[in-house]
Amino acid sequence: MTAGNRSFRAAVFDMDGLILDSERTVLKCWEKIGAKYGFADITTYGISVIGKNKKATVDEFRKVYGVPGEPYERELREIYNDMAARGEVPLKPHTLELLSSMKIAGMKIAIASSSTREEVTSQMDMLGALPYFDTCVCGDQVTRSKPDPEIFLLACEALNVKPEEAVGLEDSYNGVRACKASGLYTIMVPDIQQPDDEMTGLADIILLSLKDVQDFLNLR
């Protein structure tokens, strides 16, 4: 696939907030936990850990609230999984069309998600998207969370492509930072976190939807 004078052999996708409409659901879960246990301003905390893996999320919880975050993260996952099982966490519009067009174009496709492998594969399978991906690199498979580029570099390695041969798609600040640092052509498709000056400078392009991504990359 091509964009301007660039040609790409592969695409690496974030999951939450990009192809899965999950970030608002996660924030609702954090808000329930905050109300139940009296954690103040938990929405701000929830937004601050968007794009981070489980370890980084619970480490940040301890920094902010002074108590271990593991029990609350586990409770959040229980609430979230119940909602997902009820079909309350859908794919973003045009996800399957974009993935299908990439496959037709002969692209290799990976997920690079901060969620656990079990969460990624179960949700993508349930929503019919898993067969499109050649590999999934997940938050419990890396030693350093986004914004570190490790997860994107591992995804490229698994696809057997160089970072400069791949396009990366992200919605969050931490994800864009990781993607850009890895050397992939970085497309931001904003969800909860809207582009600020830093994101405008880091992302190679900012697009409003996955349909816009398909058009930008000249995929049909």
C-alpha positions in Angstrom: 0.0 0.0 0.0 1.1 3.5 -0.6 0.7 7.0 0.9 2.2 9.8 -1.2 5.7 8.6 -2.1 5.9 6.0 0.7 5.2 2.3 0.2 4.4 0.0 3.1 4.5 -3.8 3.4 2.8 -4.0 6.8 0.5 -2.4 9.3 0.6 -2.5 13.1 -2.6 -1.6 15.0 -3.2 -0.6 18.5 -6.5 -2.2 19.7 -8.3 -0.2 22.5 -9.7 3.0 21.3 -8.5 2.5 17.7 -10.3 -0.6 16.4 -12.2 -1.5 19.6 -14.5 1.1 21.0 -13.4 0.3 24.5 -11.8 3.3 26.2 -15.0 5.0 27.2 -16.1 1.7 28.7 -12.9 1.4 30.7 -13.3 4.9 32.0 -16.9 4.0 33.1 -15.4 1.0 35.0 -12.8 3.2 36.7 -15.6 5.7 37.6 -17.6 2.9 39.2 -14.5 1.8 41.2 -13.8 5.4 42.2 -17.3 5.9 43.5 -17.4 2.6 45.3 -14.1 3.0 47.2 -13.8 6.8 47.4 -10.9 7.4 45.0 -11.0 11.1 44.0 -10.6 12.3 40.4 -10.3 8.8 39.1 -11.3 9.8 35.6 -8.1 11.9 35.3 -6.2 8.9 36.5 -8.0 6.7 34.0 -7.2 9.0 31.1 -3.5 9.2 32.1 -3.0 5.4 31.8 -4.6 5.0 28.4 -2.3 3.0 26.2 -0.3 1.6 29.2 -0.1 -2.1 30.0 -1.3 -3.7 33.3 1.9 -3.3 35.2 2.3 0.4 34.3 -1.3 1.0 35.1 -1.1 -0.5 38.6 2.2 1.2 39.3 0.6 4.5 38.4 -2.3 3.7 40.7 0.0 3.3 43.6 1.8 6.6 42.8 -1.5 8.5 42.6 -3.5 6.9 45.5 -0.8 5.4 47.7 -2.2 1.9 47.7 -1.6 -1.2 45.6 -3.5 -1.0 42.3 -3.8 -4.8 41.5 -7.1 -5.5 43.4 -8.8 -2.5 41.7 -7.4 -3.4 38.3 -8.7 -6.9 38.7 -12.2 -5.6 39.7 -12.1 -3.3 36.7 -11.4 -6.2 34.4 -14.3 -8.2 35.8 -16.7 -5.3 35.2 -15.3 -4.7 31.8 -15.4 -8.4 30.7 -19.1 -8.6 31.8 -19.9 -5.6 29.6 -17.9 -7.1 26.7 -19.7 -10.4 27.0 -23.0 -8.5 26.7 -21.8 -7.0 23.4 -21.3 -3.5 24.9 -17.8 -3.1 23.5 -18.1 -3.1 19.6 -15.5 -2.6 16.9 -15.0 0.9 15.7 -16.8 1.8 12.4 -15.0 0.6 9.2 -12.6 -1.7 11.1 -13.3 -4.8 9.1 -13.4 -2.9 5.8 -9.9 -1.5 6.5 -8.5 -4.8 7.5 -10.0 -6.6 4.5 -8.6 -4.0 2.1 -5.1 -4.4 3.6 -5.3 -8.2 3.2 -6.4 -7.8 -0.4 -3.4 -5.6 -1.0 -1.1 -8.3 0.4 -0.2 -6.5 3.6 1.0 -8.2 6.8 -1.0 -7.0 9.8 -0.2 -7.1 13.5 -1.8 -5.9 16.7 0.4 -4.2 19.3 -1.8 -3.8 22.3 -1.2 -3.0 25.9 -4.0 -5.4 26.9 -3.1 -9.0 27.8 -2.9 -11.6 25.1 -6.0 -13.4 26.4 -8.0 -10.2 26.3 -6.8 -9.3 22.8 -7.4 -12.7 21.2 -10.8 -13.3 22.9 -12.2 -9.9 22.0 -10.9 -9.9 18.4 -12.2 -13.5 18.0 -15.6 -12.7 19.4 -16.0 -9.7 17.0 -14.7 -11.6 14.0 -11.5 -9.6 13.5 -8.9 -12.1 14.7 -8.3 -13.9 11.4 -7.1 -10.7 9.8 -4.1 -10.5 12.0 -0.9 -12.4 11.3 0.4 -11.9 14.8 -0.5 -10.2 18.1 2.0 -8.7 20.5 0.4 -7.8 23.8 1.1 -6.0 27.0 2.0 -9.2 29.0 4.6 -10.1 26.4 6.8 -7.0 26.8 9.0 -5.7 29.6 8.4 -2.0 28.9 5.0 -0.4 28.5 4.1 2.2 25.9 5.4 5.0 25.4 8.4 2.7 25.1 8.7 1.5 21.5 9.4 -2.1 22.4 6.0 -3.5 21.5 6.1 -2.0 18.0 9.6 -3.2 17.4 8.6 -6.7 18.4 5.5 -6.6 16.1 7.7 -5.7 13.2 10.2 -8.5 14.1 7.3 -11.0 14.2 6.1 -9.8 10.8 9.7 -9.9 9.4 9.6 -6.3 8.2 11.7 -3.3 9.0 10.0 -0.5 11.0 10.3 1.9 8.1 8.4 -0.6 5.9 5.3 -0.5 8.2 2.6 2.0 9.1 1.5 2.2 12.7 -2.0 3.2 13.8 -2.7 4.6 17.3 -5.2 6.7 19.1 -3.6 7.6 22.5 -0.7 9.9 23.5 1.4 7.0 24.9 0.7 4.9 21.8 1.7 7.7 19.4 4.9 8.3 21.3 5.8 4.6 21.2 4.9 4.2 17.5 6.9 7.3 16.4 9.9 6.2 18.5 9.9 2.8 16.9 10.4 4.3 13.4 7.0 3.4 11.9 5.0 5.9 9.8 2.7 7.0 12.5 -1.1 7.7 11.9 -3.1 9.0 14.9 -6.8 8.4 14.8 -8.0 10.2 18.0 -10.5 8.8 20.4 -10.7 10.2 23.9 -7.4 12.0 23.8 -7.6 14.7 21.2 -4.4 15.9 19.5 -2.4 18.5 21.3 0.7 20.3 20.1 3.0 17.3 21.0 0.8 14.9 19.0 0.5 17.2 16.0 4.3 17.3 16.0 4.9 13.6 16.5 2.3 12.0 14.2 3.0 11.8 10.5 -0.7 12.5 9.9 -3.8 12.7 12.0 -7.0 11.2 10.5 -10.5 11.3 12.0 -11.7 7.7 11.2 -10.6 4.3 9.9 -12.4 5.1 6.7 -10.1 8.1 6.3 -7.1 5.8 6.8 -8.3 3.5 4.1 -8.7 6.4 1.7 -5.3 8.0 2.7 -3.5 4.7 2.0 -5.2 4.3 -1.4 -6.8 1.0 -0.4 -10.0 -0.3 -2.0 
